[in-house]
Amino acid sequence: MELNSLLGETAAVRSLHEEITYASRCDAKVLVTGESGVGKEVVARLIHANSGRRRAPLITVNCAALSDTLLETELFGHVRGSFTGAYRDRQGALELAHRGTVFMDEVGETSPRMQGLLLRFLEAGEIQRVGSDAIQSRVDVRVIAATNRQLVDSVAAKTFREDLYYRLNVIHIRVPSLRERREDIPRFLKFFLNQFSRQYSVNQPTLSTATLSLLSQYAWPGNVRELKNIVERLVVRASDNAIEPRDLPLEVLRGTAMEQPPAAAAATVTTAPARHAADALFERMVNGGESFWSAVYAPFMSRDLTRDDVRAIVRRGLERTGGNYRVMVELFNMPTDDYKRFLGVLRKYQCHMPFQQFRSAATTRPGLKEQAGETPQPAA
């Protein structure tokens, strides 16, 4: 089962559906824009599938994956003897897609020379294969182009031809990022959990409430493609228990802004200044890449931080990792070998906190006690 339709019911998705419907009713060229991973190819496939050209091929060409010479051959074909290894004539994508559609992904990455060749084709529809001095044929092809660049800026910087931009930009469809449609994230999670459970013949795992909240808050810089890859990883590694925050990849834990827990869940009551200091230092480690030893331990030992500050930072780390001290070592940019040293320092200065309150007893897995911090007392 593949994602070949638009998921979601947000206003952004409804608007996107309307744009696809309008584009499907005509043969005008389409420029699809949006960040990497938002599903621009899905949009192109839906336009083709609902158009009058649906019985002819849809051929996809990734302009960023090929050198200039290979891209020209891929699009226009070549004649025998035009270069080493050209043992026979070959049709390009534009000929093969006659009466159909060619989807040109990452068109913003093309060179000025290739842009000139594309412009000439869009104006006349004529195919001249690589190595030939004559026009081979005229084809009837609809072109849908996509890019994650702001082509207006590229035109202003003179790295993309203005005339080609206006040729391609007859209908402009912008695909929103996943963080612009957070309400749809649970739908994507459900879809991909089902897809990969079937693919790997395993029981479909469930997500705990805390995990779903984390995934819904995450910024998803890689959009739907990133979400799909992470769900596949979770399905492959899942057990019979619900997926907890500690099971999430470190990049999700680092990039998620956690809400503060209820007061009852806090091990110690901290003052507002302590919370403020903890928040700032937590961000410096998680988002700024600083190590616990330089950001927290050093100022604590020089008495610039209080024990309450450190406890507040540890509590935030436990919230983020679902009570897993070993994952917290990675989260705070320490080498994995520093695990026992880290726990020893926390215990020595009464900053160690019980992990149990940050995870559900029902979901605690056998063998995780040591990971959660239940290790023999290390030397301080």
Helices and strands as residue ranges (DSSP letters): H 11-24, E 30-33, H 40-49, E 58-62, G 63-65, H 68-76, H 93-96, E 101-105, G 107-109, H 112-124, E 126-127, E 137-138, E 142-147, H 151-156, H 162-168, E 171-174, G 178-184, H 185-199, H 209-217, H 223-237, G 245-247, H 250-255, G 263-265, H 272-286, H 292-292, I 293-297, H 298-301, H 307-321, H 325-331, G 336-338, H 339-348, G 356-358, G 361-363, H 369-372
